Amino acid sequence: MSERKCPGWRHSEHTADVLIEAWGRTLEESLEEAARAVYEVITDTSKIKPHVKIEVETEGIDLYNLIYRWIEAMLAYTDSEGLVFGLFRVCRVEEGDDEKPWRIQSIIWGEKFDPERHEHRTIVKAMTYAQMEVKREGDGCWKTQFVVDI
């Protein structure tokens, strides 16, 4: 297993799925790294050209639900339009409360999956809440982790 870097990400062993662990100097950066790690399960993100730009805005009842819905929104583009993404920018995460939901504003860039240029790794079927955790660690880095179903 690779050593942790901030910012950075890694895949960890999990029974039948993939545990995503990501770090960043901010919550937003850790989410960008987590999204990159999800798409690294699918293909080599360094080979993806930023031809398509999509603004992804999502709401959730709490931070975990927000992350779940955000990753699912990206995977929906992959499932329905055959897009893969390699560049992720979380512009803003708004904290919710009893009166309003949590919100995320992001921009993602990618292109249609091309088997001539993109390595076919593993299909990510779905996001899960399994082992989900978001916290600020002692060294100041934000850690985001969750399991994706493959």
Sequence and secondary structure as in RCSB ss.txt:
>XXXX:A:sequence
MSERKCPGWRHSEHTADVLIEAWGRTLEESLEEAARAVYEVITDTSKIKPHVKIEVETEGIDLYNLIYRWIEAML
AYTDSEGLVFGLFRVCRVEEGDDEKPWRIQSIIWGEKFDPERHEHRTIVKAMTYAQMEVKREGDGCWKTQFVVDI
>XXXX:A:secstr
     SSEEEEE  SSSEEEEEEESSHHHHHHHHHHHHHHHHS GGG    EEEEEEEEESSHHHHHHHHHHHHH
HHHHHH EEEEEEEEEEEE   SSS EEEEEEEEEEE  TTTS       EE  TT EEEE TTS EEEEEEEE 
